[in-house]
Amino acid sequence: MSYTSLHRRPWLSEQDCDLGAFRDLVERTTDLTDYPYASAVEQGVLLYDSDRLRGAGDPRAVRAELVRALTDGPGIVVFQGAFPDPVIVDRLSAVFDALIAEQRASGANAGDHFAKPGANDRVWNALEKAALYDPQAFADYYANDILALVSTAWLGPGYQVTSQVNVVNPGGAAQTAHRDYHLGFLSNETAAAYPAHVHLLSPVLTLQGAVAHCDMPVESGPTMYLPYSQTYEPGYLAWRLPEFQAYFEAHHVQLPLAKGDAAFFNPALFHAAGTNRSADIRRMANLLQVSSAFGRAMETVDREAVANAVYPVLLRQGEGADEAWSANVIAASAEGYPFPTNLDSDPPVDGLAPPAQADVVRRALREAWTPEALRDELRAGAERRLS
């Protein structure tokens, strides 16, 4: 994840994706002596004894090691016994089961970003839903010190936690290998429009994690990882390519987890949930996405109001308008990014993300909607995004 290449390559494209160069980066071993706070290495992944970390005398040194592991190291760390009290995990599992039952009873299908919907159970925005359902269970769970340790190490203070519950039932199929939010949720065409330094920035804006809410032997399909794949600069454009998907299938690692263990990884790491080949294990994981405090603008802007005010001007320009002129006005007025949103009511339709406000304005202009029609659609979109 070095910035030195930016002097040579300010933009990335699929043509930069070279499987041989990728292999040179990921086909290496992890030396335990390089990570003095780690307890073991398994399949290239660093394992940490959570009790040992709790007793470490220099938390800053621990955080520094975790950053190194997630940046230039294997890109994934496993905290064994991160949640040492099974009662705390079980109480939140019971909340998750209740939320899933309510979701099923309502007929809702939550879907999945990288797998076919239907076989598994997913609860979007489980953080808010769990807090409202059982505040005490929520507080006891999220008071966890290992969660705070790794989140602070990677993101610093002021981080924000979100949660999605994923239950892969027996027979539930694997996801496809992918990178994660932000750039991982964009099409290759859109991701390539961002300069190379943004490809390097994206991984340090979020941290991915998963807490095991049951024992997860390999046959239950715990997450598959490709250590060191986060170090490949054009990886956000490579993960969809067939040769990279095939390489992941042939070389990924898969670690069993015990209830209460937690895995955290760089969001640029190639990874995918595995197939549950067990007969009776409902593999439940609390998927955590922790976000940087810096991923927000300085001022609050009612972009819905701005877009509605400007749209009649765009419409009056008509077909004779300079396309770039209209595009620039839309970019300066409407929200160009579809997240955060409520994925229950505003799910992705074509791709991994729902339409952004700017997409709606562009469509309205293309199809010559009336200002009233745009106003109604923007309002409906805003309401879909509410939790």
N, C-alpha and C positions, 0 to 999 in steps of 0.2 A: 504494500500500500504506500509506495514511495511517490513523492511528488516530482522526482527528478525527470521523469519521462514527459512531463507536461511541456517542457521546452521543445520537445520534438513532436508531440502529438496532442494538440489542443482539443481534438475531436476524436471520438471513437466510432467505429462502424463494425458491422458483422465481418467485413473483410479483415479486420484486425484479429479475429478470433482464430487462433491457431492451436489445434489440439496438442501438438508436440510441445509447444511452450507451456501449455496448461499442465501437461504431464510432468514436465520438469519441475514445476512449482509444487505439485501435490504429492509426488512420489518421494517422500522423505520420511524420516523417522523422528519421533519426539524423544528427546533425551531428558530423563527425569532430573538429572543433575542441574539442568538449566532452570529448574523451577523448584526452589528449595522448600516452598510451602505445600507443594503437592505431595500426595501420599503414594500415587502409583500412576502408571500409564497403561491404558488398555486400548489396543487397536489404534494407537496414535493419539488417543484422547486423554487429557489430564483429569485425574480423579482427586478430589480434595475431601479430606475428612473434616466435616463441619465442626465437630467438637474441637479438633486441633486448631482450626482457624479461630474459633471463639477464644481460645487461650493464647493466641499469638500476641506477643508484646508490642508489635509495631503495625497497627492497622494500615498505616500509609504504605509500608513496604508490601503488605499483602495486596492492597489495591493496585500498586504498581506492577506486581507480578501478574495479576489478573488482566490488566490492560495489555501487557506484553503477550500473554497467552492468546487473547482474543484478536490482537492486531497481527503480529508476525508469527505467532505460534499456530497451533492446530485450529484455532478459531472457535473452539468449544471447550467448556469446562463442566464437569459434573460434580455437584456437591452432594456427597453421600450423607444422609441424615440431616438434610437441611431443615426439615420439619420433624424434630425428634419425637414429638408427642403425637401418636396416631389419633388420639381423640380429637385434636384440633383439625386434622385433615379429614377425619370421618364426618365431623359435624358440617364442614363445608361441602363435603361430598353429598350429604343428605340434602343440603340446600340445592345443590346442582341437580340431583335426581328429581326434586320437587319442581324445579323450573323446567326440566325436560318433560316431565309428565304434563305440566300445564301447557307447554308448547305443543305437545302431541294432541292433547285434548282440543286445542284450538284449531287443529288442522294445519298449523304452520309448518313449513319445510325450510329450515335455515340454510341448507345448501353448504357448499364448501368452495373456497377459492380454487383449489388445485386438485379436486377429486369430484367424482360424480355424486350428486345429492341422492339421499334416500337411504343408503345403507348405514350411515352413521348419524349420530346426534350431535348437533352443535348449538351452543347458546351464545349469540352475539351479546356484547356488552354485559357479560356476566359480572363484571365488577359492580356496576350500579345495581343490577337486579339482585345480587346477593346481599349487598348492603341494605337494601330496602326490605328484603325478605327476613334477614336475621342479622341485625347490626352487631350483636355480641359475637357471633361466629365469625363475622367478617373482620371485626377488630382483632380478635385473638389470632386469626390467620395472618393478616397483613402486618401485624406487629413483628413479623419474622426478621431476625437480624441478618441472615444470609442474603435475603432479598434486598435489604437495604445496603449491604456491603457491596454486592456486585453492581447494583444500580448506580450507586455513588461512584464506584470505581470507573465505570464506563462513561457515565453521563454527568457526573458532578451533582451538586445539590439542585433542588427545584424540579426534579424529574416528575413525570406523570405516569401512573400505572393504568393500563387497560388490560382486560382479561376476556378471553373467549374459552368456553368449555368445549372440549372435543371428546366425544365418546365413540371409539371405533368398535363396533359390535363384531362378534364372530362372523367371519366372512367378509367384513368390510375391506374394500380394496385400497391399495396404496395410493398416495398422491403421486403426481409427477414431480421430478426433481425441480427445484426452483430456488431463486433468491427471494428475499422478502421486501416489504414496504420500506422505503418509498419507491425507488426506481423499479423494484421487482414487480410492482403492480401495474407497470406501464407497458404498452406494446413496444416492440423493438424499435419501431419507427419513431415513437414519441421519446423513448429513452435516448436514442441516438441524437435527438435534437438538443439534449443537454450537454454542455461541454465536459471534457474529461475530468476537470477538477470537481464537478458536481458528482460524478460517479465515485470519486474518492470520498466526498463529503457524506453521501447518503448513509453509509454504514455507521457513522458515528452519531447520527441523530436518533437512533433507536437501539434497543437491546431486546433480543428475543429470549424467551425462557419457557420452560415447561416443568411443572411440578407433577410428579407421579401421584395419583390418587388411588392407585392400587399397585400391587406387584406386577411388573411388566417383563415377563420372560420374552426372549426373542420371538417365540412363536406367536406372541400376541401383537407383534408389529410395532415396537417402539420406533421412534424417529430414526431414519437413516441419515447419515452425515458423510460428507467427503472432507476430511480434515485438510486444511491449508487452501481450500478452494476460494476462500475469501480474499486471498492475496492476488488473485488474477484480475488485472485492471479492467479488461473488457467483459467481465463475467456477467454483467447485467444484459449484455447482448448475446452471450454465448449459451446461457442455460437452456434456451428453447431449441437450439440447433440439434439435429438428430445425433450427430457424432458425440456431442457432449452428454446428451441424455444416455446414450449407450454406454459411455465410459462410466457415468455415475452408476448405472445398473450393475456394471461389472466390478466396481472398485469401492463402493460405499461400505461404511462400517455401521454396525447396529449394536448398541449396548443395552443389556438388560438393566432395568431400574427397579429398586424397591420402593414401596410406598413411603413417601416423604422425601425421596431424593429429588433433586432439581438439576436440570441441565440448562445452561445459559450459553448462547452462541451469538457470534457476529451475524447480523442479518444478511451479510453478503455470502455467508457459507452456503454452499449447495446442500440442500436437505429436502426431505420428504417423509411424511408419515408412512409407516409400513403397512403391509397387508396383515390383518388379524387372521392367522391360520389356526388359532385355538378353537376348541369346541365350546368353551364356556366362560371366557374372560371378556368382560366389557371393559376395554382399556380406556380408562378415564384420565385425562390430563387437563390441568388448568394451564392454558397457553397464555403467557404473559408477554405483553409488548410494553416496554418502558420507553418513554419518549423524552427527548431533551427539552429543557425549559426554553431553549432558544428557537424552537420551531414556530414562532408566532410573530406577527407584526406589532409595531409599536402602538398604533392607534386602532380603535374600533371604528369600522366603516360599515354602514348599511349598504352593502353592494347591491342588494335587491332594489333599493330605492334609487340608487345611482343608475343601474341598468335600465330601469323603467323610465327614468327621466331622459336618458340619452337615446333610447331606442327610436322615438319618433324622428330624431335628427338623422339617425342611420337609415331609417326607412325612406325619408325624403330624398336621400341621395340617389336611391333607386339603382337600377342596373348600371348607370353610368359612373357610379362611384369607383374610385381607386380601391382595389381589393385590399391593398396594404393599409390604406387609410382606415378602412372599416375595421380591419383586424387589430390595428393598433388602438383604436378607440375602445373596442370590446375588451382588449387585454388590460386597459387602464381602468375600466369601469366594473366589469363583472368578475366574479370569483372564478379563476381558471383551474382550480384544483378541487376534486370532488370529496375530499376528506377534511375533517372528520365527518362521519355521517352515521345514521342509524341503519345498520345493515339488515335489520329485521324488516323495516318498511321501505328501505331504499337500496335494494340489492343490486349487484352488478347484473346487467342484462346481456350486453355484448362485450365480453372481455372480463377483466378483473375489477373494474371500477364502474360505478354508475356515472351518468353524464354530469359534468360540472355545470355550474351556472352559465359560464361562457359558452359551453356547447349548446345550451338551450337558446341563448341569444343568437348564436350563429345560425342555428336551424331556423329560428323565427325569421331572421333576415332573408335566409335562402328561400323560405317558403312564403314570404310576405305575409306573416301573421299580422293581425291588428295589434295595436298596443294593449288592448284589453285582453286578448288571447295570451300574449306574453306575460302580462301581469298575473293572470290566473295560473299559468304554468309555473312561474317563478314562486308564487305563494305556495302552490301545492308541493313544489320541490323543497321549499324551506320547511314545511310541516313534516314532510317525510324524513327530514334529517334530525328532527327533534327526538330525544330519547323518551 
